[in-house]
Amino acid sequence: MEPVRNQKLAESIAEHLEQLILEGALRPGERLASERELAEKFEVSRPCLREAIESLQKRGLLETTRAGTIVAEFMAPLTEPLVAILQSNEKALLDYLEYRGLIEGEAARLAALRATEHEIEAIRACLERMKAAHQLDDPTAEAGADADLHVLIYEASHNIVLLHIMRAFSDMLRRGVFYNRNQLYAHKGFRDQLLAQHLAIGEAIVARKPEEAAAAASYHMRSTGETLKKIREDDARVARVLRRMGRGELLARQSG
């Protein structure tokens, strides 16, 4: 009966870990505790734990590296081909912002309704980190806090599908697939507006005001879209001027 018992234990552990991954408690790229520590935590033998981990590896949720067992980037089969398509498509940014405009308001509304006290505290802490980075005039740190805040809101929405899709988009955004956040934060005068917009979203969620949170998030996306469009137009004008300035190099020189 021992093999049967071990099999059921392994299935139970695998289901538990899968649930943690699904709910976002264990995130892609995070390394699990050692086999010995996990076996002690679950109060099972190491062979039993190994069987549970192997079952999740076969399903693409965990992978073993020299550094240990990590949560797999299980959205990569979807996002990696998408990255290649989006990076070569000029319209992708506008479509991405349109999509975010549809999603962000509802995510913020759900977060205001569903966030746990722990999640509320995490949002508060992120807002404080954003304010500190703003005071230090550190656009890189401020942009990082910006990305973190949105992920915290997705988590607090307690919608699993929304969480994983938007977390995948957030990872792509951190890698500059859609646009460079630092460029956005460096845009004259917009950093103050971004801080005010993020504070409005976060504070509405903390105050459990779903409609205010939704309105603030929707406004933030509209404002971001308008600013990015202006940055693109300015860049295009500069590029045209530079091309005109360089036209002489392409023309034959006039004799005498």
N, C-alpha and C positions, 0 to 999 in steps of 0.2 A: 504493500500500500504506500510505501514511502515515495516511489517515483510519481504516483498519482498525486499525492499530497504536494510534492515539490512543483509539479506541473501547475496545479491550481494556484499555488502561492506565486509562482512566476507570472501567471496570467494576471493575477490580482495586482502585482507590482507594476507590470507593464501597463495595465489599464489606468493605474493611479498616475504614473509618469506621463502617459498620453494625455490624461485630463489636464495636468499641469501645463503641458505644452500647448494644448488647445486653448486653455483659458489665458495664456500669455504669462503665467507665473514663471515658467522656464522659457527663456528667449533664445532664438537662434544665435549661435556663436558662444553661448555661455557654457562653461565647463562644469560638469557635475563633480560632486565630491568623489573621493577615491572609492574603489570597489569595497575596501574594508570598511570605510566609514558608512557607506550606503547600506551594506549588509547589517551592520550594527544598528543603524537607524530603523530599518525595516524588520530587524530581528529574524533574519533568515540566513541560510548558509550562502557562502559566496558562489557556489555553483548554481544555486537557485536564482540569485540576483543576476548572474551572468546570462542565464537563459532568458530572463526578462529583457535585459538590455539587447541581446541578440535578436529577439523578436521585433524590437523597435528599430533596430538597425536595418532589418530586412524591409521594413515599411518606410524607410527613408527619414525617420524622425530623429534618430541618433546616429552618430558616427564616432568611430574610435580613431584617435590619432596618437602620436608619440606623447603628446601633452596630456592625454586622457580621453574620457568620453565627453563629447560636446553635443549640444543640441544642433541638429543639422539645419542648414539654410534650406528648408523644405519648400520655400516659395521660389527658389532659384530657377527651377525648370520653367516657370512662368515668366519671371522678371528678367532673366538674362536675355532671352530673345527680344523681349519688349524693349530693353535698354537700347539694343542695336537699332531697332526700328525708330524709336523716339528720337534718338540722337541725330538721325539723318532726316528728320521731318520738321520743317520750320513751323508747321501748324500745331505740332505736338504740345508746345507750351500753352497755347491758348486753349486747347482741348483739356489739358491737365487742369488749368485754373478754373475752367468751366465746371469740370467734375468736382474739384475741391469746393467750389461755391455751392454745389448741390449737397455735398456731404457734411461740410464742417458745421453748418448751423444745426443740423440734426444731431451730430455727435456731441456738440456742446449742450444742447437741450437735454439729451439723454444723460449726460454726465451730471448735470445739475439735479436730475431726478434720482439717479442711481448710485452716485459715488459713495463709497464707504468713507468713514472718518479717516482711515489710513490714506485713502486716495486724496481726500481733501487736503490733508497735511502735506502730501507729496506735491500737490499743485501749488500750495502756499509757498513751500520751500523753493520750488522752481521759479516762481515769480520773484522771490527775494534774490535768487541767483541772477536773474535777468536784470534786476534793478542795479545790483552791485556791478555787473559787467558794463552796464550803461554808464554808471558814474565813473568807472575806470577808463571809459572810452575804448573798450575792447570789443570790436565788432565780431571777432571770431568767437569769443566766449558767449557773446550775446546771441549770435546766430545759433550756436549749439544749444543754448537754453531754449530758444525759440522752437527748435526741432523737438527737444525733449518735452516741452509743454504740450505740443500737439499729440505726441504719443501718449502722454499721461491722460489726456482727454479721451483718446480712443479707448484706452484701457478702462477708464471710469464710465464709459458708455455701456459697458457690459454687453456689447454685441460682438460675438466672436468673429463673425464674418467681416464686419467693419474693421475690427481690430487688426486682423491679419492682412487684409488688403491694404489698409492705410499705413500700417507699419512697413509693408514692402515698399510703398510709394515714398514713405519718409526716408527709408534707407537709400533709395535711388536719388532723392533730393539731396541728402547729405553728400553723395558722391558727385553732385553737380550735373546730374543727367538732364534736369530741366533748366536750371539756371544756377548761378553762383550766389549763394546767400550773402557772402561777404560783399559782393558787388551791390546787392540790394541795401545792405546796412550802411555801405559807404555813400549811398546816394544822398546828396545834400538835403538836410532837413527831415529826411524820412525816418531816421532812427528814433527821433522823439515821437513821431506818429506811431511807429511800430510798437514802441514800449507802451504807449497809452492804449493802443488797441488790444494788446495782449493782457494788460492789466484789466481792461474792461471785461474781456472774456473770462479770465481766471477768477476775478472777484465776483462775477455774477454766478459762476458755478459754486464757489465757496459759500455764497449767500443763499444757494438753493433757489435761484431765480431762473427757471428754464427758458422763458421767453426772452428775457434780457440777454442771456448767454447766447441763444440762437441768433438774435439780431446782431450782437457784437461780433460773433464769428463770421456771419455772412458779410457784414460791412468790411471786416478785416480782409477777406478774400477779394472783394470788389476793389478795395483800395490797393492791395498788393498787385492785382492784375493791371490796374491803370498805371501804376508806377513802373512795372516791368515793361509794359507796352511803350511808355515814354522813354525808358532806357534804351530799348531796342531801336526806336525811331531816332534818338540822338546818336547812337552808334552808327546807324545806317547813314545819317547825314555826314558824320565825320569821315566815314569810309569813302563816300562820294567825293568829298573835298580832296582827300588824299589821292584818290585815283586821278582826279583832274590835275593835281599838282605834279603827278608822275607821268602825265601823258607825253611830255617832251622826250622822255627816254625811248618812246616807241616810234617817234617820227624821224624822218630823214633830216639831217642838218642842211640848212640852206647854204649854198655856196656863195662866195663873194658877197 
